[in-house]
Amino acid sequence: MDIETFYEQNEARRESAEFEFGSEWTDASDNEYELSWVEATGELYLMVEPDALVNEDIFGDFLVSDESISDLTVVIILIAKTLIVFGLVLVSVLIYIWFMRKVIADMQNRIGPDQAGPFGILQTLADGIKLFFKEQSMPITADKPVFLLAPFVSALAAFLAFAIVPFGGVARIGGHTTFLQLADPPVGILWLLAMSGIGVYGVMLAGWSSGSKYPLLGSVRASAQVLSYEAAMGLSIVGVLVHTGTLSLRGIVNQQAWNGWDSFVTQWLWLPAIGAFIIFLISAIAETNHPPFDFSEAEEELAGGYHAEYTGIRFAIFYLAEFMNVITMSAIAVTLFLGGPSGPRLGFLDRGGWVNVWIVPVFWFLLKLWIVLYGTVWVRASLPRLRYDRLMELSWKLLIEAAFLWAMVTGVIVVARDQGWNLWVTVPLASAAALLVFGFLMACVPRPGELEEIR
């Protein structure tokens, strides 16, 4: 049912209440709802607190709230979703490490892992089991409680960041209609940035609590790097928020709904926000300490970085957190710019059937995710590590300014489109103004040797 059909079948209701997407609506029992379009099934839904949905079949004549479903059912569904998402992340890490090794081996004309399991796919699991049974050591100068806590802070922050990623559409479980997503807070982008910041604490605490100068130096460098590129990443996301007008990742995905084969260009935000997309990818790779930006653990410089004193399973948890961050940021990129689980449905099957509702959206999400992850492996295998000062210059002297100006130009274009201004005039003028400002900022940056001359 489309929105026009809904209006026709609810003429009396339309006269007494305005049905607008994103607006609240109250029924006769004073239950508040929010009208929204869910792309997963192409149907109309009403949002019900906290995150349930009521389908058109239920509110065609009257609305029924979610109170009829027992609290125990909701709790069980929430626990099941948590376990599924956690398992999905862990399995993705295992597969990604194997995938990375095989792809890099192929690029370097090597075989790669081929002994543990078919095609060596169990090699990562074998490495994890080996680390689990290795001896645990701790420096006598270490702060024991903080030393033990630091790995779990990094891993927890990475998992909580992934918890808001919508990896599927809408499903009905035990009479409860819910998203294939662990949580959808209305401030999902802010949650992402908060978890990214908390992850810095794990790195910093690990270096400080080790009681050694080399891990401390590694943690200081890692913290400076993460904070620098988090600023660029946050500004790049602003460009998406200007287009969508919402902080909810589910809301961003719904606005990139698949309406036809031209949706790849007309609906998904990778093209209208291409500058933000490129800045986000560079910042995400740098923030997650992924090569060629892995300065915080540059073995030849700092003897292993912030986790130099960690062994066994504690080191494995840091290793796990690092790759979880890579997968999470790739998933966020897919959600913000590539439509998330949006994609064509199987036309020869029922649009509301379990295949099109459960399987197909998850398939499209995973396909896009692994395409982005392949790009991270390609970058890892191709580019050499930069100098640390060049890394910081890239963030503070280029990416932050570029992201800020891109957000401003995007805002001008969105306002011009809403106000009916001539885009053929507005876009070139806004772009030229941004380039002038960027050139002025670059001219103000001291050149090598200028500071020494001033002194």
HELIX and SHEET records of a PDB file:
HELIX    1   1 ILE A    3  GLN A    9  1                                   7    
HELIX    2   2 GLU A   11  SER A   16  1                                   6    
HELIX    3   3 GLU A   56  PHE A   59  1                                   4    
HELIX    4   4 ASP A   66  SER A   68  5                                   3    
HELIX    5   5 ASP A   71  MET A  107  1                                  37    
HELIX    6   6 PRO A  118  GLY A  120  5                                   3    
HELIX    7   7 GLN A  123  PHE A  132  1                                  10    
HELIX    8   8 LYS A  144  PHE A  162  1                                  19    
HELIX    9   9 GLY A  188  SER A  209  1                                  22    
HELIX   10  10 LYS A  213  THR A  244  1                                  32    
HELIX   11  11 LEU A  249  ASN A  254  1                                   6    
HELIX   12  12 SER A  263  THR A  266  1                                   4    
HELIX   13  13 ILE A  274  GLU A  287  1                                  14    
HELIX   14  14 PHE A  295  GLU A  297  5                                   3    
HELIX   15  15 GLU A  299  LEU A  302  1                                   4    
HELIX   16  16 GLY A  305  HIS A  307  5                                   3    
HELIX   17  17 GLY A  312  PHE A  337  1                                  26    
HELIX   18  18 TRP A  354  TRP A  354  1                                   1    
HELIX   19  19 VAL A  355  ILE A  359  3                                   5    
HELIX   20  20 VAL A  360  SER A  382  1                                  23    
HELIX   21  21 TYR A  388  LEU A  394  1                                   7    
HELIX   22  22 SER A  395  LEU A  399  3                                   5    
HELIX   23  23 ILE A  400  GLN A  419  1                                  20    
HELIX   24  24 LEU A  423  CYS A  444  1                                  22    
HELIX   25  25 GLU A  450  ILE A  454  1                                   5    
SHEET    1   A 4 GLU A  24  THR A  26  0                                        
SHEET    2   A 4 GLU A  32  VAL A  38 -1                                        
SHEET    3   A 4 GLU A  43  VAL A  48 -1                                        
SHEET    4   A 4 ALA A  52  ASN A  55 -1                                        
SHEET    1   B 2 VAL A 170  ILE A 173  0                                        
SHEET    2   B 2 HIS A 176  PHE A 179 -1                                        
END                                                                             
